[in-house]
């Protein structure tokens, strides 16, 4: 497998890197960053018709977290956004850690993840 897409940004004074690759028709994404990149969770998504009945696409997710890790927030966002937009199964794994991170820095990381995910979607199309 070869990583086809790589996007990097700074967030909360740390680097954030997201890589993606096709595995057959599916997509594998790895998010890492902060002072200690790690694997804090795994999110797998399946695109489906939205329950609203308006014909839009949504995604169903399954999540595995290591105890004490909050990486689900960012990895779930990435997996579900890519799954909805590209109508493919997605697995996203990874983690972002910064000691003493504050509320503003957390929001900065979340915003950076949103920007990086938009770029990934465009490049994976």
VENHUFEN-V428018 format. One record per residue. N is the residue number from 0. PHI is phi in radians with two decimals (none if undefined). PSI is psi in whole degrees, 0 to 359 (* if undefined). Layout:
BEGIN
N:PHI:PSI ; N:PHI:PSI
END
This chain:
BEGIN
0:none:140 ; 1:-2.14:132 ; 2:-1.18:120 ; 3:-1.60:331 ; 4:-2.27:136 ; 5:-2.43:126 ; 6:-2.22:137 ; 7:-2.26:150 ; 8:-2.68:166 ; 9:-1.74:141 ; 10:-2.66:131 ; 11:0.96:35 ; 12:1.30:14 ; 13:-2.31:165 ; 14:-1.48:150 ; 15:-2.29:126 ; 16:-2.27:134 ; 17:-2.24:129 ; 18:-2.12:150 ; 19:-2.46:150 ; 20:-2.58:151 ; 21:-1.46:138 ; 22:-2.13:93 ; 23:1.14:234 ; 24:-1.54:349 ; 25:-1.59:170 ; 26:-2.21:133 ; 27:-1.91:131 ; 28:-2.20:138 ; 29:-2.16:122 ; 30:-1.91:131 ; 31:-2.56:150 ; 32:3.01:182 ; 33:1.55:198 ; 34:-1.36:333 ; 35:-2.42:85 ; 36:-1.00:147 ; 37:-2.87:177 ; 38:-1.84:97 ; 39:-1.64:338 ; 40:-2.82:169 ; 41:-2.32:131 ; 42:-2.13:129 ; 43:-2.08:136 ; 44:-2.22:153 ; 45:-2.29:123 ; 46:-1.24:150 ; 47:-2.75:164 ; 48:-1.17:137 ; 49:-1.08:147 ; 50:-1.26:353 ; 51:-1.22:340 ; 52:1.38:9 ; 53:-1.60:7 ; 54:1.49:357 ; 55:-1.31:165 ; 56:-1.79:137 ; 57:-2.18:190 ; 58:-2.56:143 ; 59:-1.79:135 ; 60:-2.12:148 ; 61:-2.12:138 ; 62:-2.27:136 ; 63:-2.11:121 ; 64:-1.97:143 ; 65:-1.32:145 ; 66:-0.93:134 ; 67:1.47:358 ; 68:-1.68:141 ; 69:-1.95:17 ; 70:-1.18:346 ; 71:-0.96:322 ; 72:-0.98:310 ; 73:-1.39:319 ; 74:-1.17:323 ; 75:-1.14:318 ; 76:-1.00:310 ; 77:-1.04:309 ; 78:-1.08:313 ; 79:-1.21:320 ; 80:-1.09:311 ; 81:-1.13:319 ; 82:-1.08:314 ; 83:-1.12:312 ; 84:-1.21:322 ; 85:-1.82:356 ; 86:0.95:50 ; 87:-2.37:158 ; 88:-1.23:141 ; 89:-2.38:139 ; 90:-2.07:127 ; 91:-2.13:131 ; 92:-2.32:159 ; 93:2.52:196 ; 94:-3.07:154 ; 95:-2.27:127 ; 96:-2.38:132 ; 97:-2.43:123 ; 98:-1.05:136 ; 99:1.17:23 ; 100:-1.04:139 ; 101:-1.83:175 ; 102:-1.04:317 ; 103:-1.12:321 ; 104:-1.21:324 ; 105:-1.07:314 ; 106:-1.11:322 ; 107:-1.08:319 ; 108:-1.12:315 ; 109:-1.05:318 ; 110:-1.15:320 ; 111:-1.11:320 ; 112:-1.09:320 ; 113:-1.08:315 ; 114:-1.12:313 ; 115:-1.10:321 ; 116:-1.14:319 ; 117:-1.02:317 ; 118:-1.12:317 ; 119:-1.06:314 ; 120:-0.99:313 ; 121:-1.05:318 ; 122:-1.34:332 ; 123:-1.41:340 ; 124:-1.01:*
END
